[in-house]
Amino acid sequence: MSEISNRHEKFARDFAAVADRVTKWDAPTPVPEWSAGDIVEHLLGWFPAVLESWGGPVLRDIPARGLAERWRLRTVEVQAILDDREQSSKIIESGDFAGMRLDEAIGRLYCADIFMHTWDLAKSADIEIHLSGNYAAALHGGLAAMEENLRASGHFGPAAETDSDDPLDRLMAFVGRDTNWKVPSLASVSA
């Protein structure tokens, strides 16, 4: 297995571990307009078309099942692509990632999205999770180098304030998350 394949396997497993513990798919998240279920739907929804545009294989539609199970089925498909040397080493021929290997593009875009949304889903479900500070710092550095383009494209809103030295907090604040966000309590909802 390559480093990217290992990363995807770990990040997808971490996300699945959180998804398995979600009890309220309609719960709010640190992404104001999304529920917990919307996070999973987002990860299931955007990637197939992008992968196909890169010349990758077509991912199958996942029948209506529970969100955690649908996530696991998609994970198996993506992992198979990354573990197949011929598919994963295919060079993307057009678009923003032209000239890059398929596995590298998956690692840069999809794995990063899984990582950040694992934080969102864990916050929504009030689940403590330990994500890699080293990866968070590296991702933050890479995103910061493209900040102007990312913000102009609408992929991220304005950065949030944080005085934390934690690399994960700094990454999530950079992408616009309130790192102190907590699930609204019933008391605050009824107030």
CNS distance restraints for C-alpha pairs under 8 A (distance, minus, plus):
assign (resid   1 and name CA) (resid   5 and name CA) 5.80 0.50 0.50
assign (resid   1 and name CA) (resid   6 and name CA) 6.31 0.50 0.50
assign (resid   1 and name CA) (resid  83 and name CA) 6.15 0.50 0.50
assign (resid   2 and name CA) (resid   6 and name CA) 6.15 0.50 0.50
assign (resid   2 and name CA) (resid  82 and name CA) 7.98 0.50 0.50
assign (resid   2 and name CA) (resid  83 and name CA) 7.59 0.50 0.50
assign (resid   3 and name CA) (resid   7 and name CA) 6.07 0.50 0.50
assign (resid   4 and name CA) (resid   8 and name CA) 6.13 0.50 0.50
assign (resid   4 and name CA) (resid  82 and name CA) 7.53 0.50 0.50
assign (resid   4 and name CA) (resid 103 and name CA) 6.76 0.50 0.50
assign (resid   4 and name CA) (resid 104 and name CA) 7.16 0.50 0.50
assign (resid   4 and name CA) (resid 107 and name CA) 5.69 0.50 0.50
assign (resid   5 and name CA) (resid   9 and name CA) 6.16 0.50 0.50
assign (resid   5 and name CA) (resid  79 and name CA) 6.71 0.50 0.50
assign (resid   5 and name CA) (resid  82 and name CA) 5.32 0.50 0.50
assign (resid   5 and name CA) (resid  83 and name CA) 6.35 0.50 0.50
assign (resid   5 and name CA) (resid 103 and name CA) 7.83 0.50 0.50
assign (resid   6 and name CA) (resid  10 and name CA) 6.19 0.50 0.50
assign (resid   7 and name CA) (resid  11 and name CA) 6.02 0.50 0.50
assign (resid   7 and name CA) (resid 107 and name CA) 7.76 0.50 0.50
assign (resid   7 and name CA) (resid 111 and name CA) 7.35 0.50 0.50
assign (resid   8 and name CA) (resid  12 and name CA) 5.77 0.50 0.50
assign (resid   8 and name CA) (resid  79 and name CA) 7.11 0.50 0.50
assign (resid   8 and name CA) (resid 107 and name CA) 7.23 0.50 0.50
assign (resid   8 and name CA) (resid 111 and name CA) 5.78 0.50 0.50
assign (resid   9 and name CA) (resid  13 and name CA) 6.01 0.50 0.50
assign (resid   9 and name CA) (resid  75 and name CA) 7.84 0.50 0.50
assign (resid   9 and name CA) (resid  79 and name CA) 6.72 0.50 0.50
assign (resid  10 and name CA) (resid  14 and name CA) 6.09 0.50 0.50
assign (resid  11 and name CA) (resid  15 and name CA) 6.15 0.50 0.50
assign (resid  11 and name CA) (resid 111 and name CA) 6.93 0.50 0.50
assign (resid  11 and name CA) (resid 114 and name CA) 6.47 0.50 0.50
assign (resid  11 and name CA) (resid 115 and name CA) 5.98 0.50 0.50
assign (resid  12 and name CA) (resid  16 and name CA) 6.08 0.50 0.50
assign (resid  12 and name CA) (resid  75 and name CA) 6.40 0.50 0.50
assign (resid  12 and name CA) (resid 114 and name CA) 6.86 0.50 0.50
assign (resid  13 and name CA) (resid  17 and name CA) 6.11 0.50 0.50
assign (resid  14 and name CA) (resid  18 and name CA) 6.51 0.50 0.50
assign (resid  14 and name CA) (resid 118 and name CA) 7.22 0.50 0.50
assign (resid  15 and name CA) (resid  19 and name CA) 6.13 0.50 0.50
assign (resid  15 and name CA) (resid 114 and name CA) 7.06 0.50 0.50
assign (resid  15 and name CA) (resid 115 and name CA) 7.69 0.50 0.50
assign (resid  15 and name CA) (resid 117 and name CA) 7.97 0.50 0.50
assign (resid  15 and name CA) (resid 118 and name CA) 5.14 0.50 0.50
assign (resid  16 and name CA) (resid  20 and name CA) 5.97 0.50 0.50
assign (resid  16 and name CA) (resid  68 and name CA) 6.43 0.50 0.50
assign (resid  16 and name CA) (resid  71 and name CA) 6.98 0.50 0.50
assign (resid  16 and name CA) (resid  72 and name CA) 6.84 0.50 0.50
assign (resid  17 and name CA) (resid  21 and name CA) 6.82 0.50 0.50
assign (resid  18 and name CA) (resid  22 and name CA) 6.59 0.50 0.50
assign (resid  18 and name CA) (resid 118 and name CA) 7.27 0.50 0.50
assign (resid  18 and name CA) (resid 121 and name CA) 7.02 0.50 0.50
assign (resid  18 and name CA) (resid 122 and name CA) 6.05 0.50 0.50
assign (resid  18 and name CA) (resid 127 and name CA) 7.27 0.50 0.50
assign (resid  19 and name CA) (resid  67 and name CA) 7.76 0.50 0.50
assign (resid  19 and name CA) (resid  68 and name CA) 5.41 0.50 0.50
assign (resid  19 and name CA) (resid 121 and name CA) 7.45 0.50 0.50
assign (resid  20 and name CA) (resid  68 and name CA) 5.93 0.50 0.50
assign (resid  21 and name CA) (resid 125 and name CA) 7.67 0.50 0.50
assign (resid  22 and name CA) (resid 125 and name CA) 5.72 0.50 0.50
assign (resid  23 and name CA) (resid 125 and name CA) 7.51 0.50 0.50
assign (resid  24 and name CA) (resid  36 and name CA) 7.41 0.50 0.50
assign (resid  24 and name CA) (resid 125 and name CA) 7.55 0.50 0.50
assign (resid  25 and name CA) (resid  35 and name CA) 6.63 0.50 0.50
assign (resid  25 and name CA) (resid  36 and name CA) 4.92 0.50 0.50
assign (resid  25 and name CA) (resid  37 and name CA) 4.66 0.50 0.50
assign (resid  26 and name CA) (resid  35 and name CA) 5.10 0.50 0.50
assign (resid  26 and name CA) (resid  36 and name CA) 5.84 0.50 0.50
assign (resid  26 and name CA) (resid  37 and name CA) 6.19 0.50 0.50
assign (resid  27 and name CA) (resid  35 and name CA) 5.30 0.50 0.50
assign (resid  27 and name CA) (resid  36 and name CA) 5.54 0.50 0.50
assign (resid  27 and name CA) (resid  37 and name CA) 7.96 0.50 0.50
assign (resid  27 and name CA) (resid 124 and name CA) 6.46 0.50 0.50
assign (resid  27 and name CA) (resid 125 and name CA) 7.52 0.50 0.50
assign (resid  28 and name CA) (resid  32 and name CA) 7.23 0.50 0.50
assign (resid  28 and name CA) (resid  34 and name CA) 6.55 0.50 0.50
assign (resid  28 and name CA) (resid  35 and name CA) 4.69 0.50 0.50
assign (resid  28 and name CA) (resid  36 and name CA) 6.30 0.50 0.50
assign (resid  28 and name CA) (resid 124 and name CA) 6.07 0.50 0.50
assign (resid  28 and name CA) (resid 183 and name CA) 7.01 0.50 0.50
assign (resid  28 and name CA) (resid 184 and name CA) 7.94 0.50 0.50
assign (resid  29 and name CA) (resid  34 and name CA) 6.16 0.50 0.50
assign (resid  29 and name CA) (resid  35 and name CA) 5.63 0.50 0.50
assign (resid  29 and name CA) (resid  36 and name CA) 6.06 0.50 0.50
assign (resid  29 and name CA) (resid 120 and name CA) 6.26 0.50 0.50
assign (resid  29 and name CA) (resid 121 and name CA) 6.87 0.50 0.50
assign (resid  29 and name CA) (resid 123 and name CA) 6.83 0.50 0.50
assign (resid  29 and name CA) (resid 124 and name CA) 4.63 0.50 0.50
assign (resid  29 and name CA) (resid 183 and name CA) 7.36 0.50 0.50
assign (resid  30 and name CA) (resid 120 and name CA) 5.97 0.50 0.50
assign (resid  30 and name CA) (resid 123 and name CA) 7.16 0.50 0.50
assign (resid  30 and name CA) (resid 124 and name CA) 6.94 0.50 0.50
assign (resid  30 and name CA) (resid 177 and name CA) 6.25 0.50 0.50
assign (resid  30 and name CA) (resid 178 and name CA) 6.90 0.50 0.50
assign (resid  30 and name CA) (resid 181 and name CA) 6.28 0.50 0.50
assign (resid  30 and name CA) (resid 182 and name CA) 7.99 0.50 0.50
assign (resid  31 and name CA) (resid  35 and name CA) 7.93 0.50 0.50
assign (resid  31 and name CA) (resid 120 and name CA) 7.35 0.50 0.50
assign (resid  31 and name CA) (resid 177 and name CA) 7.16 0.50 0.50
assign (resid  34 and name CA) (resid  38 and name CA) 5.43 0.50 0.50
assign (resid  34 and name CA) (resid  39 and name CA) 6.78 0.50 0.50
assign (resid  35 and name CA) (resid  39 and name CA) 6.75 0.50 0.50
assign (resid  36 and name CA) (resid  40 and name CA) 7.10 0.50 0.50
assign (resid  36 and name CA) (resid 121 and name CA) 5.95 0.50 0.50
assign (resid  36 and name CA) (resid 124 and name CA) 6.33 0.50 0.50
assign (resid  36 and name CA) (resid 125 and name CA) 7.78 0.50 0.50
assign (resid  37 and name CA) (resid  41 and name CA) 6.24 0.50 0.50
assign (resid  37 and name CA) (resid  67 and name CA) 7.21 0.50 0.50
assign (resid  38 and name CA) (resid  42 and name CA) 5.90 0.50 0.50
assign (resid  39 and name CA) (resid  43 and name CA) 6.46 0.50 0.50
assign (resid  39 and name CA) (resid 117 and name CA) 6.80 0.50 0.50
assign (resid  39 and name CA) (resid 120 and name CA) 7.91 0.50 0.50
assign (resid  39 and name CA) (resid 121 and name CA) 7.00 0.50 0.50
assign (resid  40 and name CA) (resid  44 and name CA) 6.17 0.50 0.50
assign (resid  40 and name CA) (resid  67 and name CA) 6.73 0.50 0.50
assign (resid  40 and name CA) (resid  71 and name CA) 7.18 0.50 0.50
assign (resid  41 and name CA) (resid  45 and name CA) 5.70 0.50 0.50
assign (resid  41 and name CA) (resid  67 and name CA) 7.81 0.50 0.50
assign (resid  42 and name CA) (resid  46 and name CA) 6.13 0.50 0.50
assign (resid  43 and name CA) (resid  47 and name CA) 6.66 0.50 0.50
assign (resid  43 and name CA) (resid 113 and name CA) 7.70 0.50 0.50
assign (resid  43 and name CA) (resid 114 and name CA) 7.19 0.50 0.50
assign (resid  44 and name CA) (resid  48 and name CA) 7.66 0.50 0.50
assign (resid  44 and name CA) (resid  71 and name CA) 7.04 0.50 0.50
assign (resid  44 and name CA) (resid  74 and name CA) 7.22 0.50 0.50
assign (resid  46 and name CA) (resid  50 and name CA) 6.79 0.50 0.50
assign (resid  47 and name CA) (resid  51 and name CA) 5.96 0.50 0.50
assign (resid  47 and name CA) (resid 110 and name CA) 7.20 0.50 0.50
assign (resid  48 and name CA) (resid  52 and name CA) 6.18 0.50 0.50
assign (resid  48 and name CA) (resid  58 and name CA) 6.76 0.50 0.50
assign (resid  48 and name CA) (resid  59 and name CA) 5.73 0.50 0.50
assign (resid  49 and name CA) (resid  53 and name CA) 6.15 0.50 0.50
assign (resid  50 and name CA) (resid  54 and name CA) 6.34 0.50 0.50
assign (resid  51 and name CA) (resid  55 and name CA) 6.65 0.50 0.50
assign (resid  51 and name CA) (resid  56 and name CA) 5.19 0.50 0.50
assign (resid  51 and name CA) (resid  57 and name CA) 7.06 0.50 0.50
assign (resid  51 and name CA) (resid  58 and name CA) 7.50 0.50 0.50
assign (resid  52 and name CA) (resid  56 and name CA) 4.89 0.50 0.50
assign (resid  52 and name CA) (resid  57 and name CA) 6.01 0.50 0.50
assign (resid  52 and name CA) (resid  58 and name CA) 5.85 0.50 0.50
assign (resid  54 and name CA) (resid  92 and name CA) 5.30 0.50 0.50
assign (resid  54 and name CA) (resid  93 and name CA) 7.14 0.50 0.50
assign (resid  54 and name CA) (resid  94 and name CA) 7.15 0.50 0.50
assign (resid  54 and name CA) (resid  95 and name CA) 7.75 0.50 0.50
assign (resid  54 and name CA) (resid  97 and name CA) 7.77 0.50 0.50
assign (resid  54 and name CA) (resid 102 and name CA) 7.18 0.50 0.50
assign (resid  55 and name CA) (resid  92 and name CA) 6.42 0.50 0.50
assign (resid  55 and name CA) (resid  93 and name CA) 7.64 0.50 0.50
assign (resid  56 and name CA) (resid  87 and name CA) 7.31 0.50 0.50
assign (resid  56 and name CA) (resid 102 and name CA) 7.27 0.50 0.50
assign (resid  59 and name CA) (resid  77 and name CA) 7.12 0.50 0.50
assign (resid  62 and name CA) (resid  70 and name CA) 6.34 0.50 0.50
assign (resid  62 and name CA) (resid  73 and name CA) 7.50 0.50 0.50
assign (resid  62 and name CA) (resid  74 and name CA) 7.66 0.50 0.50
assign (resid  63 and name CA) (resid  70 and name CA) 7.78 0.50 0.50
assign (resid  64 and name CA) (resid  70 and name CA) 7.75 0.50 0.50
assign (resid  65 and name CA) (resid  69 and name CA) 6.52 0.50 0.50
assign (resid  65 and name CA) (resid  70 and name CA) 6.16 0.50 0.50
assign (resid  66 and name CA) (resid  70 and name CA) 6.17 0.50 0.50
assign (resid  67 and name CA) (resid  71 and name CA) 6.13 0.50 0.50
assign (resid  68 and name CA) (resid  72 and name CA) 6.38 0.50 0.50
assign (resid  69 and name CA) (resid  73 and name CA) 6.32 0.50 0.50
assign (resid  70 and name CA) (resid  74 and name CA) 6.31 0.50 0.50
assign (resid  71 and name CA) (resid  75 and name CA) 6.11 0.50 0.50
assign (resid  72 and name CA) (resid  76 and name CA) 6.39 0.50 0.50
assign (resid  73 and name CA) (resid  77 and name CA) 6.65 0.50 0.50
assign (resid  74 and name CA) (resid  78 and name CA) 6.31 0.50 0.50
assign (resid  75 and name CA) (resid  79 and name CA) 5.92 0.50 0.50
assign (resid  76 and name CA) (resid  80 and name CA) 6.15 0.50 0.50
assign (resid  77 and name CA) (resid  81 and name CA) 6.60 0.50 0.50
assign (resid  78 and name CA) (resid  82 and name CA) 6.40 0.50 0.50
assign (resid  79 and name CA) (resid  83 and name CA) 6.05 0.50 0.50
assign (resid  80 and name CA) (resid  84 and name CA) 6.17 0.50 0.50
assign (resid  81 and name CA) (resid  87 and name CA) 6.05 0.50 0.50
assign (resid  81 and name CA) (resid  88 and name CA) 6.01 0.50 0.50
assign (resid  82 and name CA) (resid  87 and name CA) 7.29 0.50 0.50
assign (resid  82 and name CA) (resid  88 and name CA) 5.16 0.50 0.50
assign (resid  82 and name CA) (resid 103 and name CA) 6.08 0.50 0.50
assign (resid  83 and name CA) (resid  88 and name CA) 7.13 0.50 0.50
assign (resid  84 and name CA) (resid  88 and name CA) 5.89 0.50 0.50
assign (resid  85 and name CA) (resid  89 and name CA) 5.87 0.50 0.50
assign (resid  86 and name CA) (resid  90 and name CA) 6.48 0.50 0.50
assign (resid  87 and name CA) (resid 102 and name CA) 7.44 0.50 0.50
assign (resid  88 and name CA) (resid 101 and name CA) 6.88 0.50 0.50
assign (resid  88 and name CA) (resid 102 and name CA) 5.25 0.50 0.50
assign (resid  88 and name CA) (resid 103 and name CA) 4.79 0.50 0.50
assign (resid  89 and name CA) (resid 101 and name CA) 5.24 0.50 0.50
assign (resid  89 and name CA) (resid 102 and name CA) 5.90 0.50 0.50
assign (resid  89 and name CA) (resid 103 and name CA) 6.40 0.50 0.50
assign (resid  90 and name CA) (resid 101 and name CA) 5.51 0.50 0.50
assign (resid  90 and name CA) (resid 102 and name CA) 5.53 0.50 0.50
assign (resid  91 and name CA) (resid  98 and name CA) 7.38 0.50 0.50
assign (resid  91 and name CA) (resid  99 and name CA) 5.73 0.50 0.50
assign (resid  91 and name CA) (resid 100 and name CA) 5.56 0.50 0.50
assign (resid  91 and name CA) (resid 101 and name CA) 4.46 0.50 0.50
assign (resid  91 and name CA) (resid 102 and name CA) 6.00 0.50 0.50
assign (resid  92 and name CA) (resid  97 and name CA) 6.43 0.50 0.50
assign (resid  92 and name CA) (resid  98 and name CA) 4.84 0.50 0.50
assign (resid  92 and name CA) (resid  99 and name CA) 5.46 0.50 0.50
assign (resid  92 and name CA) (resid 100 and name CA) 5.61 0.50 0.50
assign (resid  92 and name CA) (resid 101 and name CA) 6.07 0.50 0.50
assign (resid  92 and name CA) (resid 102 and name CA) 6.18 0.50 0.50
assign (resid  93 and name CA) (resid  97 and name CA) 7.92 0.50 0.50
assign (resid  93 and name CA) (resid  98 and name CA) 4.82 0.50 0.50
assign (resid  93 and name CA) (resid  99 and name CA) 6.08 0.50 0.50
assign (resid  94 and name CA) (resid  98 and name CA) 4.53 0.50 0.50
assign (resid  94 and name CA) (resid  99 and name CA) 7.68 0.50 0.50
assign (resid  97 and name CA) (resid 105 and name CA) 6.80 0.50 0.50
assign (resid 100 and name CA) (resid 104 and name CA) 6.54 0.50 0.50
assign (resid 100 and name CA) (resid 105 and name CA) 6.59 0.50 0.50
assign (resid 101 and name CA) (resid 105 and name CA) 6.44 0.50 0.50
assign (resid 102 and name CA) (resid 106 and name CA) 6.24 0.50 0.50
assign (resid 103 and name CA) (resid 107 and name CA) 6.03 0.50 0.50
assign (resid 104 and name CA) (resid 108 and name CA) 6.10 0.50 0.50
assign (resid 105 and name CA) (resid 109 and name CA) 5.98 0.50 0.50
assign (resid 105 and name CA) (resid 110 and name CA) 7.68 0.50 0.50
assign (resid 106 and name CA) (resid 110 and name CA) 5.04 0.50 0.50
assign (resid 106 and name CA) (resid 111 and name CA) 6.36 0.50 0.50
assign (resid 107 and name CA) (resid 111 and name CA) 4.96 0.50 0.50
assign (resid 107 and name CA) (resid 112 and name CA) 6.88 0.50 0.50
assign (resid 108 and name CA) (resid 112 and name CA) 6.00 0.50 0.50
assign (resid 109 and name CA) (resid 113 and name CA) 6.26 0.50 0.50
assign (resid 110 and name CA) (resid 114 and name CA) 6.27 0.50 0.50
assign (resid 111 and name CA) (resid 115 and name CA) 6.18 0.50 0.50
assign (resid 112 and name CA) (resid 116 and name CA) 6.30 0.50 0.50
assign (resid 112 and name CA) (resid 139 and name CA) 7.40 0.50 0.50
assign (resid 113 and name CA) (resid 117 and name CA) 6.02 0.50 0.50
assign (resid 114 and name CA) (resid 118 and name CA) 5.99 0.50 0.50
assign (resid 115 and name CA) (resid 119 and name CA) 6.94 0.50 0.50
assign (resid 115 and name CA) (resid 131 and name CA) 7.90 0.50 0.50
assign (resid 116 and name CA) (resid 120 and name CA) 6.71 0.50 0.50
assign (resid 116 and name CA) (resid 172 and name CA) 7.27 0.50 0.50
assign (resid 117 and name CA) (resid 121 and name CA) 6.03 0.50 0.50
assign (resid 118 and name CA) (resid 122 and name CA) 6.02 0.50 0.50
assign (resid 119 and name CA) (resid 123 and name CA) 6.12 0.50 0.50
assign (resid 119 and name CA) (resid 129 and name CA) 7.64 0.50 0.50
assign (resid 119 and name CA) (resid 131 and name CA) 7.99 0.50 0.50
assign (resid 120 and name CA) (resid 124 and name CA) 6.20 0.50 0.50
assign (resid 121 and name CA) (resid 125 and name CA) 6.25 0.50 0.50
assign (resid 122 and name CA) (resid 126 and name CA) 5.81 0.50 0.50
assign (resid 122 and name CA) (resid 127 and name CA) 4.84 0.50 0.50
assign (resid 122 and name CA) (resid 128 and name CA) 6.62 0.50 0.50
assign (resid 122 and name CA) (resid 129 and name CA) 6.76 0.50 0.50
assign (resid 123 and name CA) (resid 127 and name CA) 6.19 0.50 0.50
assign (resid 123 and name CA) (resid 128 and name CA) 7.70 0.50 0.50
assign (resid 123 and name CA) (resid 181 and name CA) 7.53 0.50 0.50
assign (resid 123 and name CA) (resid 182 and name CA) 6.74 0.50 0.50
assign (resid 123 and name CA) (resid 183 and name CA) 7.10 0.50 0.50
assign (resid 124 and name CA) (resid 182 and name CA) 7.50 0.50 0.50
assign (resid 124 and name CA) (resid 183 and name CA) 5.92 0.50 0.50
assign (resid 125 and name CA) (resid 183 and name CA) 7.46 0.50 0.50
assign (resid 126 and name CA) (resid 182 and name CA) 7.46 0.50 0.50
assign (resid 126 and name CA) (resid 183 and name CA) 6.68 0.50 0.50
assign (resid 131 and name CA) (resid 136 and name CA) 7.97 0.50 0.50
assign (resid 131 and name CA) (resid 168 and name CA) 7.54 0.50 0.50
assign (resid 132 and name CA) (resid 136 and name CA) 6.18 0.50 0.50
assign (resid 132 and name CA) (resid 168 and name CA) 7.67 0.50 0.50
assign (resid 133 and name CA) (resid 137 and name CA) 6.07 0.50 0.50
assign (resid 133 and name CA) (resid 166 and name CA) 7.34 0.50 0.50
assign (resid 133 and name CA) (resid 167 and name CA) 5.30 0.50 0.50
assign (resid 133 and name CA) (resid 168 and name CA) 5.74 0.50 0.50
assign (resid 134 and name CA) (resid 138 and name CA) 6.25 0.50 0.50
assign (resid 134 and name CA) (resid 167 and name CA) 7.40 0.50 0.50
assign (resid 135 and name CA) (resid 139 and name CA) 5.99 0.50 0.50
assign (resid 136 and name CA) (resid 140 and name CA) 5.96 0.50 0.50
assign (resid 136 and name CA) (resid 167 and name CA) 5.69 0.50 0.50
assign (resid 136 and name CA) (resid 168 and name CA) 5.21 0.50 0.50
assign (resid 136 and name CA) (resid 171 and name CA) 6.10 0.50 0.50
assign (resid 137 and name CA) (resid 141 and name CA) 6.18 0.50 0.50
assign (resid 137 and name CA) (resid 167 and name CA) 5.17 0.50 0.50
assign (resid 137 and name CA) (resid 168 and name CA) 7.05 0.50 0.50
assign (resid 137 and name CA) (resid 171 and name CA) 6.92 0.50 0.50
assign (resid 138 and name CA) (resid 142 and name CA) 6.27 0.50 0.50
assign (resid 139 and name CA) (resid 143 and name CA) 6.08 0.50 0.50
assign (resid 139 and name CA) (resid 171 and name CA) 7.45 0.50 0.50
assign (resid 140 and name CA) (resid 144 and name CA) 5.91 0.50 0.50
assign (resid 140 and name CA) (resid 170 and name CA) 7.60 0.50 0.50
assign (resid 140 and name CA) (resid 171 and name CA) 5.08 0.50 0.50
assign (resid 140 and name CA) (resid 174 and name CA) 7.42 0.50 0.50
assign (resid 141 and name CA) (resid 145 and name CA) 6.37 0.50 0.50
assign (resid 142 and name CA) (resid 146 and name CA) 6.93 0.50 0.50
assign (resid 143 and name CA) (resid 147 and name CA) 5.93 0.50 0.50
assign (resid 143 and name CA) (resid 150 and name CA) 7.80 0.50 0.50
assign (resid 146 and name CA) (resid 150 and name CA) 6.09 0.50 0.50
assign (resid 147 and name CA) (resid 151 and name CA) 6.03 0.50 0.50
assign (resid 148 and name CA) (resid 152 and name CA) 6.07 0.50 0.50
assign (resid 149 and name CA) (resid 153 and name CA) 6.00 0.50 0.50
assign (resid 150 and name CA) (resid 154 and name CA) 6.49 0.50 0.50
assign (resid 150 and name CA) (resid 155 and name CA) 5.62 0.50 0.50
assign (resid 150 and name CA) (resid 156 and name CA) 6.28 0.50 0.50
assign (resid 151 and name CA) (resid 155 and name CA) 6.12 0.50 0.50
assign (resid 151 and name CA) (resid 156 and name CA) 5.28 0.50 0.50
assign (resid 151 and name CA) (resid 157 and name CA) 6.15 0.50 0.50
assign (resid 151 and name CA) (resid 158 and name CA) 7.25 0.50 0.50
assign (resid 156 and name CA) (resid 175 and name CA) 5.52 0.50 0.50
assign (resid 156 and name CA) (resid 176 and name CA) 6.59 0.50 0.50
assign (resid 157 and name CA) (resid 175 and name CA) 6.71 0.50 0.50
assign (resid 157 and name CA) (resid 176 and name CA) 5.59 0.50 0.50
assign (resid 158 and name CA) (resid 174 and name CA) 7.71 0.50 0.50
assign (resid 158 and name CA) (resid 175 and name CA) 7.23 0.50 0.50
assign (resid 158 and name CA) (resid 176 and name CA) 5.49 0.50 0.50
assign (resid 159 and name CA) (resid 173 and name CA) 5.66 0.50 0.50
assign (resid 159 and name CA) (resid 174 and name CA) 4.55 0.50 0.50
assign (resid 159 and name CA) (resid 175 and name CA) 5.66 0.50 0.50
assign (resid 159 and name CA) (resid 176 and name CA) 4.30 0.50 0.50
assign (resid 159 and name CA) (resid 177 and name CA) 7.35 0.50 0.50
assign (resid 160 and name CA) (resid 173 and name CA) 4.69 0.50 0.50
assign (resid 160 and name CA) (resid 174 and name CA) 6.24 0.50 0.50
assign (resid 160 and name CA) (resid 175 and name CA) 7.52 0.50 0.50
assign (resid 160 and name CA) (resid 176 and name CA) 4.87 0.50 0.50
assign (resid 160 and name CA) (resid 177 and name CA) 5.93 0.50 0.50
assign (resid 160 and name CA) (resid 178 and name CA) 5.95 0.50 0.50
assign (resid 161 and name CA) (resid 173 and name CA) 6.30 0.50 0.50
assign (resid 161 and name CA) (resid 178 and name CA) 7.43 0.50 0.50
assign (resid 162 and name CA) (resid 169 and name CA) 7.43 0.50 0.50
assign (resid 162 and name CA) (resid 170 and name CA) 6.81 0.50 0.50
assign (resid 162 and name CA) (resid 173 and name CA) 6.40 0.50 0.50
assign (resid 162 and name CA) (resid 178 and name CA) 7.95 0.50 0.50
assign (resid 162 and name CA) (resid 179 and name CA) 7.18 0.50 0.50
assign (resid 164 and name CA) (resid 169 and name CA) 6.40 0.50 0.50
assign (resid 164 and name CA) (resid 170 and name CA) 6.67 0.50 0.50
assign (resid 165 and name CA) (resid 169 and name CA) 7.46 0.50 0.50
assign (resid 165 and name CA) (resid 170 and name CA) 6.93 0.50 0.50
assign (resid 166 and name CA) (resid 170 and name CA) 6.22 0.50 0.50
assign (resid 167 and name CA) (resid 171 and name CA) 6.13 0.50 0.50
assign (resid 168 and name CA) (resid 172 and name CA) 6.15 0.50 0.50
assign (resid 169 and name CA) (resid 173 and name CA) 6.00 0.50 0.50
assign (resid 169 and name CA) (resid 179 and name CA) 5.88 0.50 0.50
assign (resid 170 and name CA) (resid 174 and name CA) 6.08 0.50 0.50
assign (resid 171 and name CA) (resid 175 and name CA) 6.48 0.50 0.50
assign (resid 172 and name CA) (resid 176 and name CA) 6.42 0.50 0.50
assign (resid 172 and name CA) (resid 177 and name CA) 5.29 0.50 0.50
assign (resid 172 and name CA) (resid 178 and name CA) 7.61 0.50 0.50
assign (resid 172 and name CA) (resid 179 and name CA) 6.75 0.50 0.50
assign (resid 173 and name CA) (resid 177 and name CA) 4.78 0.50 0.50
assign (resid 173 and name CA) (resid 178 and name CA) 6.08 0.50 0.50
assign (resid 173 and name CA) (resid 179 and name CA) 6.23 0.50 0.50
assign (resid 177 and name CA) (resid 181 and name CA) 7.96 0.50 0.50
assign (resid 184 and name CA) (resid 188 and name CA) 6.30 0.50 0.50
assign (resid 184 and name CA) (resid 189 and name CA) 6.62 0.50 0.50
assign (resid 185 and name CA) (resid 189 and name CA) 6.29 0.50 0.50
assign (resid 186 and name CA) (resid 190 and name CA) 6.20 0.50 0.50
assign (resid 187 and name CA) (resid 191 and name CA) 6.14 0.50 0.50
